[in-house]
Amino acid sequence: MPSSRWTEAEQRADAVLNARAFNVEYNAIRGTINGGLDRTTTPAGWVTRDHLMPAALHKVDVVSSAIELPAALRDSGSSDVAFNCLTYTVYAGGWYTLHSETLSGLHEGVMHVEFSAFCWMQPIYGGQNPKGVSFRVLWNGVIMAEVGPLYQSYNNPYIVADFPVAGDGVLSVEFNFSPPAASVDDATDAQFFVGGGNLLAVARWR
């Protein structure tokens, strides 16, 4: 039987994507578009803000209010003095959308997203059925970042994510609260509330 000899393989430069190769190709295309003008061939300060078109390289979207527990999930529960919260009368578990919107006018680039809010959870019967909540950010239905489960009665979830985008899309924020445990939880007890939500989205491209 003939002997075999192992050889060391080498990666082909043109088959591996890396930052240096990307920048070289990008710089060549950019030079063709702008006629070879760059900071070394133009006088200082020749481009002012008046020359720049709004949203030429980025687009910002800010949602600073109205991100809270959806009205369809708010229930007065069994108390006349408590504010309306999620109860197991109207919720049995699973992911539910807090906010969703379509972002348009985007180009291929990178999206930066920040989401923050406050939430409260009822600790009653936590020994028999620990309550927790998770939050996640999605782009076109694909999960970009997730936090949780959070088990403290008071929480301030904060999610930061950066991910590539190819253009317009749908940005969503969802939550998932613990489902009820049989013969433990009262369906009318106030269980969970989330409010004060803020969402920042910055799309950037070159």
Protein Blocks (a to p, Z undefined) as FASTA:
>chain_A
ZZdddddddddfklcccfklmmmmmmmmmmmmnnopafklccehkacfklpcghklbccd
ddfehiacdfklgcebjafkbccdddfklogbdjddfbdcddehiacddddddddddddd
dfehklmmccdddddddeehiafbdcdjdfbfbdcdddddddddfbdcdddddddddddd
ehkacfkbcfbdcehiacddddddZZ
